[in-house]
C-alpha cells in the first residue's frame, strides 16, 4: 500500500495540455494509476486539470499524492514526459517565488508575476531568482530556500 499525503500538489504547465496527457505523465512518473476526479479508481492519484490564461495556461491539482517522494522530483519527471516546463510552489513564504521544472528535468528558482482572474491564477513573466531581483528582498527570504538564488554576471546577488 502506498502512503498518502494529506495535502495536494498545485502546478501549472507552460503549454496547453489535455488532462489525459497529464494523467499519463503522472502515472508514468509515479508508477501508479492516475485519473481525473470524476473517474478516479480506488488508490489512484486524482488530478484536476483545467485551463487559465497566462504563460502557464494549464493548471494541475494533484490529490492523494504520495508522501514518500519529493514533489519537485515528480514535477521534474512530469515536465520531461510532457516536454513542457512545470511551475510549482517553492519552500519560502515569498508569493512571487516558484520552482521551475524545465523540460530537460532541471529545477531552478524563479520569480513569477501572478494575477488572480475569474478562471484562476494567471502566471506570467518568469524570471530567474538571482538574489538581486526586488522580489528577493521580501521577508519570505529567497536565501532561506533549498533552491538558492542563482546570480548571473549581469545580476549579482544582493549583499
N, C-alpha and C positions, 0 to 999 in steps of 0.2 A: 504494500500500500504506500502511496506517495504522500508525504507530509504536505499539508496545505497551509497557506498563509491566510491571515485574516484580511489583509489589505487588497489593493488592486494595483496593477501597473497601468499607467496612463501615458501613452506615447502618441507621437504624430509622425507621419511619413511624408517625405519630400516629393511625393507624386501621388496621383490618384491611383489607388489600388483597390481591387474588389475584395470583399470580405473572404471569399473562398481562397484567394491567394494568401491573404494574411493568416488565415486559419491553417493553411497548409505549411506556411513558413514556421509558425509557432509549433505545430505538431512535429515538424522535422527537427527543429532546434531542441525541443524538449523530449523527443522520442515518446510522445504520448498523444492521445486523441485531443482534438480541439474542434470546437464548433461554435456557432452563434448561440446567443442566449435563448432564442426561441426554439432551437432544436438540440439543446445540449443533452449529451448522454451522461449517465452516472459516472462520476470520477473524471470526466473530461474537463479540460480548460474551457472556459466560456469567454468569448470575445465579442465585444460590441464595436463594430466598425462603421464609422459614419463620416460624411463629408462636411468640411467647413471651407472658408476661403483662406487666403494667405499662401505663404511659400511652403507650408506643410499641410496640404488640404485633406489628408486622411487622418482621422483621429482613431486610435485603437485603445479601448479599455479592456484589460485582461483581468478576469475574475478567476478565483481559485488557483492563483499562481503558486507554484511550489516554493517553499521557504528554504530549501536546501541548495539553491543556486542563486547567484547574484543576478539581479535584474539587468544590469548593464551587459553581462555576458550573453544573456539570451537576446537582448535588444541588438547586440552586435551580430549575433548569428542570424537573426531575422533580417537585419539590414543587408547582409551578404546574400541571403536567399532571395530577397526582393530586388536586389540591385538598386536600392534606394536608401538614402540617409534616413535614420530614425532619431527623433529627438525625444529625450526622456529627462525627467527632473533629476537634479543633482542632489548632493548631500549638504547643501548650505541653505540658509534661510533667505538668500538673495532671490527675489522674484523674477529677475531677468536672466538668471543663470541656469543653464541646462548642460547635459552631456549629449554630444552628437556622436552617434554610432554611424560611421561612414560605410558606404557600400563595400569597401575593402576590409571592413572589420575594425578599423582604427577607432578608438574612443578619444574624444578631446572635449575640453571645457569650452563652452561658447556662451555668448550673451545674445538674447533674442528680444525684439520688441513684440509685445503681446497686447492685443486689443480684444476685449470681450464683445461678442456680437450675439444676435438672436439665435444664430446657428451654432454657436460655440466659440471657443477661443481661436483667434487668427494669430498665427505667429509668422513674423517677417524679419528681414534684415539680420540674418545670422552673422555674427562676427566673433572672431576668436577671443577668448578670455586671455588677455595679455598681462593683466595686473596693472595696466595703465589706463584701462577703459574707465570712464567716470562711474560706470555701474559697479566696478570693483571696489569703490570706496564706500559702498553701502555697509551698514552694520552686519549684513549677512556673512561677510568675510570670505571672499574667494580664496584667500590664502589658507583658510582652515579646512578646505576640502581635500578629499583624497585625490581629486582631479585638479592638480595645481595649475595656476595660470602659466601660459606658455609665451613669455616675452619674445618679441622679434626685434631685430636691429632698429626698425623704424618706430617701434612701440615698446620701449624698455619698461620693466616693471616699476611701479611707484616705490619710493623709498621713504 
